[in-house]
Amino acid sequence: GGDMWPLLQALSLAPPSALSRLPAATPRYLRAPGVRLSLDASALSAVGEVEDAAPAPDLRLVAPAKVNLFLRVVGKRPDGFHELASLFQTVSLFDDLDFWTSPREEGAPLASLEVTPDSLGAELIPTDESNLVVRALSLYAERVPSSPAIHCRLHKRIPAQGGLGGGSSDA
């Protein structure tokens, strides 16, 4: 999946007979009559392997960054988190979250998370139960037994561990 523009830029017009030589994994809309693409080896190597587009997410959300104008710790909860009194302002910097649902399967996780490789600080973001998004999705799945399994793909534009509340906003 992803943006097809680099592929279309890298490939030039070719005779219609070239369509029969397109890899089977080429998306159908690129194999349609009237679409003419070159199979020049240098162009293909420049863009990598052509893959079928991923299915569209069931839900797309944006999560804004926030700046604390006031923050006071007022206590500690039994779960180890702190009770806070806070006043914050959102700012125009957002993370993107895409969600897919699937039927629950025995032994499969009810919630999963992937972080796009080009996310800011991707290497700092855990994808296990220590991540607030996974915790929130897992809690939902536990409390709503009829819910499907949920997978989230997170694209971080808010710097990870940058003090802008991205993790809690994402959750």
Backbone as a ProteinNet text record, in pm:
[ID]
protein_1_A
[PRIMARY]
GGDMWPLLQALSLAPPSALSRLPAATPRYLRAPGVRLSLDASALSAVGEVEDAAPAPDLRLVAPAKVNLFLRVVGKRPDGFHELASLFQTVSLFDDLDFWTSPREEGAPLASLEVTPDSLGAELIPTDESNLVVRALSLYAERVPSSPAIHCRLHKRIPAQGGLGGGSSDA
[TERTIARY]
82.6	0	85.4	22.5	94.7	75.6	150.5	138.3	196.2	117.4	160.9	235.8	239.6	301.8	447.8	533.1	670.7	676.6	586.9	583.2	545.9	442.4	396.9	499.9	574.8	681.7	795.4	825.2	940.3	913.6	788.2	752.8	706.5	749.2	709.4	610.2	556	459.6	525.4	449.6	499.2	384.7	413.3	305.9	213.9	85.7	-9.6	36.2	119.1	165.3	245.8	300.4	378.9	290.8	159.7	70.9	75.4	92.5	94.1	218.6	320.8	443.8	450.4	344.4	345.2	340.7	410.7	405.7	262.9	231	96.1	54.7	153.5	122	88	99	66.9	-81.8	-116.7	-258.5	-339.3	-465.2	-549.6	-563.5	-573.4	-596	-475.6	-357.9	-241.9	-235.1	-316.2	-320.2	-440.7	-519.9	-642.8	-611.2	-699.7	-680.8	-668	-579.5	-557	-446.9	-408.9	-296	-172.9	-76.8	42.6	164	236.3	352.6	473	588.4	712.6	760.2	824.1	883.2	1034.7	1084.9	1227.6	1286.7	1385.3	1441.3	1494.7	1556.6	1610	1497.8	1385.6	1273	1214.6	1200.4	1145.1	1237.2	1367.4	1457.8	1457.7	1422.7	1420.8	1304.6	1195.8	1079.7	1057.6	1129.9	1112.7	998.7	961.8	859	721.2	639.3	503.6	416.3	338.6	254.2	109.1	17.7	-123.5	-147.3	-239.8	-272.8	-334.1	-296	-353.4	-499.1	-583.4	-722.2	-731.1	-829.8	-849	-881.1	-834.1	-864.3	-1013.8	-1060.1	-1199.2	-1224.5	-1119.8	-1131.1	-997.7	-1001.5	-880.8	-900.9	-802.6	-809.9	-680.6	-688.7	-569.2	-569.8	-452.5	-438.5	-346.4	-397.2	-316.9	-211.7	-103.1	-4.9	-66.9	-14.4	-66.3	48	27.4	124.4	55.6	118.8	62.9	86.2	-22.1	-11	0.5	-55	-50.5	-56.9	25.3	23.8	64.8	-19.4	14.3	-19.3	72.7	47.1	-26.5	-147.5	-229.7	-241	-184.9	-189	-139.8	-127.6	-83.6	-193.2	-226.6	-330.8	-271.6	-356.5	-307.7	-239.3	-274.2	-212.6	-76.5	-28.4	103.4	101.3	-10.6	-21.4	-54.9	-33.4	-59.1	-191	-256.3	-372.6	-316	-372.4	-320.5	-430	-390.8	-472.1	-396	-463.8	-391.1	-476.4	-412.9	-474.7	-380.5	-433.1	-346.2	-412.1	-330.8	-376.5	-325.7	-415.8	-371	-299.4	-208.8	-136	-152.5	-116	-142.1	-31.8	-8.7	83.6	10.5	2.7	-83.2	-13.3	-52.3	-19.3	-138.6	-111.6	-217.8	-232.5	-355.9	-385	-487	-452.1	-541.6	-576	-703.8	-750.8	-819	-789.6	-855.7	-912.9	-1028.2	-1088	-1090	-1089.8	-1099.1	-1167.2	-1224	-1288.3	-1187.1	-1234.3	-1148	-1112	-986.6	-940.5	-878.1	-903.6	-849.4	-696.9	-642.9	-498.4	-435.5	-509.9	-455.8	-477.2	-387.9	-405.8	-533	-596.6	-716.3	-679.7	-556.9	-510.9	-366.9	-336.5	-197.7	-167.5	-39.6	5.8	129.8	133.9	256.2	284.9	411.9	454.8	522	481.2	541.4	690.1	773.2	917.8	962.3	885.4	924.7	867.2	811	759.9	874.9	847	948.2	976.6	1099.6	1137.7	1081	1059.8	997.7	1068.1	1199.3	1275.5	1249.6	1188.9	1159.8	1019.9	939.7	798.8	776.4	738.9	712	578.1	565.9	440.3	375.5	421.3	365.2	270.1	234.6	139.6	190	317.9	365.5	323.8	273.2	227.8	84.9	57.9	-75	-184	-151.8	-250.9	-291	-193.1	-222.4	-301.9	-265	-339.1	-484.9	-507	-643.9	-724.5	-664.7	-734.8	-763.5	-668.7	-686.5	-795.8	-796.5	-899.2	-1037.9	-1048.4	-1175.9	-1218.6	-1125.7	-1158.1	-1201.4	-1138.7	-1175.8	-1314.2	-1344.2	-1471.3	-1588.6	-1559.4	-1665.3	-1640.1	-1688.2	-1660.3	-1705.2	-1801.9	-1848.3	-1761.8	-1662.2	-1578.7	-1486.1	-1450.1	-1355.6	-1212	-1119.1	-977	-946.4	-857.3	-828	-678.2	-641.8	-502.5	-491	-387.3	-364.7	-228.8	-227	-100	-84.8	26.5	53.7	163.8	134.3	236.4	260.8	377.9	411.5	465.6	397.2	448.8	485.6	427.5	463.7	588.4	698	820.2	796.7	838	825.1	909.9	852.9	919.1	963.4	884.5	917.1	844.1	766.3	696.5	573	520.7	402.7	277.2	281.5	163.2	115.3	200.4	158.9	109.5	178.2	138.9	1.6	-24.9	-155.9	-263.6	-230.2	-326.8	-362.3	-262.7	-287	-382	-360.9	-444.9	-584.8
-118.2	0	122.2	234.7	358.8	443.8	551	647.1	589.6	588.9	532.4	633.9	761.6	863.9	832.4	788.1	755.2	646.8	548.3	443.1	501.4	582.8	640.1	735.8	806.6	893.5	811.4	699.8	619.5	541.5	510.6	432.6	525.9	499.1	584.2	509.6	578.9	516.8	407.9	304.5	191.5	140.7	57.1	1.9	-86.3	-97.2	-177.8	-321.6	-376.4	-514.2	-531.3	-423	-430.9	-470.9	-444.7	-480.1	-628.3	-711	-855.3	-897.8	-811.8	-847.8	-790.2	-719.7	-664.6	-777.8	-764.4	-867.7	-888.8	-1010.8	-1043.7	-957.8	-912.7	-833.2	-688.5	-647.7	-510.5	-485.9	-376.9	-350.3	-349.2	-396.8	-408.6	-277.8	-165.4	-40.2	-0.1	-58.2	-31	-127.9	-234.8	-330.4	-305.5	-205.2	-180.2	-135.3	-163.9	-117	35	83.3	227	275.4	195.9	232.1	170.6	255	204.3	237.1	134.5	151.2	82.8	139.8	79.6	-21.3	-126	-223.6	-213	-94.3	-69.7	-113.3	-200.5	-258.1	-151.3	-46.6	56.6	131	150.5	218.4	131.2	1.3	-87.9	-97.2	-102.3	-112.6	16	128	255.2	261.9	192.1	201.1	76.6	-29.9	-152.3	-235.9	-337.7	-431.7	-366.4	-394.6	-342.9	-437.7	-383.1	-465.9	-424.5	-517	-482.7	-380.8	-291	-190.1	-257.9	-209.4	-260.8	-218.1	-296.1	-254.3	-123.9	-43.8	82.9	53.8	138.7	116.6	131.1	64.5	76.7	213.2	270.1	399.7	470.1	601.1	685.6	799.6	821.2	930.3	1009	1133.5	1212.7	1246.8	1250.9	1281.4	1402.5	1510.9	1633.5	1630.7	1701.8	1727.1	1828.8	1833.2	1928.5	1983.2	2103.4	2168.7	2195.6	2150.7	2175.5	2320	2389.8	2526.5	2524.6	2417.9	2398.5	2248.7	2199.6	2057.2	2040.4	1970.5	1941.7	1795.6	1724.6	1588.5	1600.3	1541	1554.1	1424.2	1316.7	1190	1076.6	959.1	840.6	735.5	675.7	574	437.1	341.6	206.2	137.1	178.9	116.2	176	269.2	326.9	457.6	490.2	617.5	728	852.2	966.6	1033.8	1085	1172.1	1309.3	1372.7	1501.3	1606.3	1728.3	1845.6	1916.3	1940.6	1989.7	2084	2177	2261.6	2256.9	2214	2204	2265.9	2295.5	2349.4	2259.3	2217.9	2140.2	2233.4	2175.2	2251	2179.6	2246.8	2193	2098.1	1995.6	1887.3	1759	1663.4	1548.1	1417.4	1310.6	1173.2	1118.6	1024.6	958	816.4	774.7	639	576.3	460.8	383.8	254.8	216.5	98.2	0.4	-127.5	-235.6	-331.2	-387.5	-487.3	-621.7	-726.9	-862.4	-949	-1061.5	-1148.8	-1196.2	-1211.9	-1265.5	-1409.4	-1444.4	-1582.2	-1632.5	-1758.5	-1821	-1808.8	-1755.3	-1744.3	-1623.1	-1553.4	-1434.2	-1312	-1212.6	-1093.3	-1018	-957	-877.3	-738.4	-696	-564.5	-575.3	-505.9	-504	-365.9	-334.4	-202.3	-217	-140	-125.9	22.7	57	195.2	205.7	304.1	317.5	348.2	291.6	309.6	455.2	538.5	678.8	768.4	708.5	785.7	852.8	971	1039.7	958.8	915.9	838.5	698.2	639.9	506.6	404.4	414.4	316.6	330.5	440.3	463.1	417.3	375.2	347.4	197.6	149.9	6.5	-30.1	-153.2	-199.6	-309.3	-322.6	-423.4	-356.6	-427.1	-377.5	-254.9	-220.1	-99.4	26.9	11.7	125.3	161.2	290	333.3	302.8	303.3	269.2	122.9	34.2	-108.4	-130	-60.4	-73.4	-31.6	81.6	130.8	33.2	-17.1	-111.8	-242.6	-289.9	-413.6	-398.1	-284	-257.8	-256.1	-192.4	-190.9	-333.5	-411.6	-549.8	-634.2	-612.3	-686.9	-647.3	-519.1	-469.7	-485.6	-504.3	-522.3	-657.5	-765.5	-899.8	-923.4	-845.1	-863.1	-788.4	-714.3	-635.9	-727.1	-682.8	-761	-736.8	-811.3	-782.2	-651.5	-571.4	-440.6	-427.3	-383.9	-356	-207.1	-143.3	-0.7	20.4	105.1	149.3	296.3	326.5	460.5	525.8	644.4	724.9	846.8	848.9	955.8	1077.1	1187.9	1317.8	1402.2	1364.7	1428.4	1355.5	1426.5	1357	1269.8	1142.8	1050.3	1102.2	1098.5	1142.8	1288.6	1368.5	1509.6	1603.5	1548.5	1632.8	1701.6	1651.1	1712.8	1627.5	1527.2	1447.5	1358.9	1322.7	1240.6	1103.5	1038.3	902.8	900	993.4	994	1042.3	1131.4	1176.7	1060.2	981.4	867.5	767.2	744	647.2	702.5
0	0	0	18.6	28.1	-94.7	-101.7	-209.3	-337.8	-442.6	-570.2	-654.5	-615	-697	-732.2	-636.6	-676	-783.8	-774	-875.1	-1009.9	-1011.7	-1137.9	-1195.2	-1110.7	-1158.3	-1218.3	-1154.1	-1196.1	-1324.3	-1350.6	-1468.1	-1579.8	-1701.6	-1813.9	-1902.7	-2001.9	-2092.8	-2175.3	-2203.8	-2281.7	-2368.4	-2466.5	-2549.2	-2465.7	-2505.2	-2428.7	-2407.4	-2494.7	-2477.2	-2348.8	-2295.3	-2171.3	-2053.2	-2062.9	-1951.7	-1920.4	-2021.4	-1997	-1919.9	-1913.6	-1843.7	-1701.8	-1658.2	-1522.8	-1421.5	-1309.6	-1205.6	-1157.7	-1117	-1070.6	-951.8	-872.2	-753.9	-786.7	-913.3	-949.4	-926.1	-855.9	-831	-960.3	-951.9	-1070.5	-1146.8	-1075.5	-1146.2	-1230.3	-1202.9	-1287.6	-1405.6	-1401.8	-1512.1	-1601.7	-1569.9	-1644.9	-1786.8	-1882.2	-2019.1	-2020.3	-2101.6	-2111.2	-2019.7	-1920.7	-1835	-1896.8	-1930.2	-1998	-1912	-1872.6	-1785.9	-1845.6	-1824	-1869.5	-1766.6	-1813.4	-1722.5	-1723.9	-1750.2	-1750.2	-1615.9	-1617.8	-1495	-1400.5	-1452.9	-1364.2	-1292.8	-1360.5	-1296.7	-1186.6	-1213.2	-1110.8	-990.2	-1013.4	-900.1	-818.9	-881.5	-809.5	-711.5	-739.9	-652.6	-569.5	-594.7	-518.3	-572.7	-496.4	-538.6	-533.2	-631	-634.8	-553.2	-460.3	-375.5	-391.6	-361.1	-359.3	-249.5	-274.8	-174.8	-52.3	65.1	189.6	196	262.7	274.4	352.6	318.4	388.9	535	626.1	767.5	794.3	899	941.1	1005.3	1063.8	1131.3	1121.6	1095.8	1092.1	1189.9	1277.5	1374.7	1374	1415	1442.4	1590.3	1649.3	1791.6	1804.7	1862.5	1869.4	1980.2	1955.6	2061.2	2156.6	2276.9	2374.3	2458.7	2506.3	2593	2726.1	2834	2967	3005.9	3037.8	3088.7	3240.3	3300.4	3444.5	3469.5	3560.7	3594.3	3739.7	3815.4	3954.1	3981.9	4046.4	4091.4	4223.6	4229.4	4350.3	4428.9	4376.8	4448.2	4361.4	4422.8	4349.9	4358.6	4245.8	4240.5	4273.5	4312	4343.1	4223.9	4100.7	3982.3	3948.1	4030	4008	3930.9	3866.6	3796.2	3895.1	3853.7	3940.8	3906.3	4010.1	3991.5	3957.1	3853.2	3808.1	3805.2	3832.3	3803	3691.1	3579.3	3462.7	3379.8	3316.4	3215.1	3095.5	2980	2863.7	2741.7	2643.2	2516.1	2405.2	2315.2	2199.5	2102.5	2025.8	1923.7	1789.7	1683.2	1548.7	1501.5	1579.5	1546.2	1583	1490.2	1508.9	1478.3	1550.4	1513.5	1436.3	1345.3	1269.8	1322.6	1346.9	1392.8	1299	1242.9	1157.5	1230.9	1225.8	1297.5	1203.1	1222	1149.9	1253	1222.4	1310.2	1239.7	1318.8	1265.4	1370.9	1328.5	1427.5	1532.4	1654	1759.8	1726	1753.8	1732.3	1861.3	1892	2012.7	2014.1	2121.1	2136.1	2068.6	1984.6	1916.9	2005.8	1997.4	2080.8	2041.7	2139.6	2113.3	2063.1	2091.8	2050.2	2003.7	1894.9	1846.3	1790.2	1785.8	1742.4	1656.3	1549.4	1471.6	1460.1	1452.2	1437.1	1301	1221.4	1088.5	1104.1	1016.7	1030.1	1020.1	951	935.8	1045.1	1149.9	1263	1337	1392	1472.2	1597.6	1616.1	1733.4	1734.4	1616.3	1606.2	1695.2	1705.7	1784.8	1934.7	1976.9	2119	2158.9	2061.5	2087.4	2101	2220.6	2237	2171.3	2129.6	2069.3	2154.4	2278.3	2368.7	2468.6	2573.3	2673.7	2750.2	2736.3	2803.2	2726.6	2604.3	2524	2563.4	2583.8	2627.3	2525.6	2396.6	2293.8	2309.5	2324.9	2341.4	2469.9	2576.4	2702.5	2685.2	2617.4	2597.8	2511.9	2403.6	2316.4	2390.6	2469.7	2546.1	2650.5	2717.8	2818.5	2753.4	2638.1	2565.3	2531.2	2477.6	2438	2558	2674	2794.5	2844.6	2838.2	2893.2	2796.9	2668.6	2568.6	2501.1	2561.9	2511.1	2366.7	2318.8	2180.7	2080.2	2128.2	2035.8	1954.9	1834.8	1754.6	1802.7	1746.2	1769.2	1694.7	1749.9	1691.4	1669.2	1548.6	1515.4	1484.6	1537.4	1515.6	1449.9	1347.7	1289.2	1326.7	1392.8	1443.8	1360.8	1310.9	1242.6	1330.1	1395.6	1489.6	1416.5	1435.5	1390.4	1511.5	1626.3	1752.5	1801	1826.2	1868.5	1991.6	1982.7	2095.2	2211.1	2329.8	2452.1	2442.8	2369	2349.6	2444.1	2538.9	2634.6	2578.2	2466.2	2404.6	2418.2	2506.2	2536.5	2425.8	2332.3	2220.3	2260.6	2351.8	2392.7	2457.2	2548.6	2613.3	2517.1	2426.8	2326.3	2231.4	2192.8	2105.3	2172.2	2303.5	2375.9	2392.2
[MASK]
+++++++++++++++++++++++++++++++++++++++++++++++++++++++++++++++++++++++++++++++++++++++++++++++++++++++++++++++++++++++++++++++++++++++++++++++++++++++++++++++++++++++++++

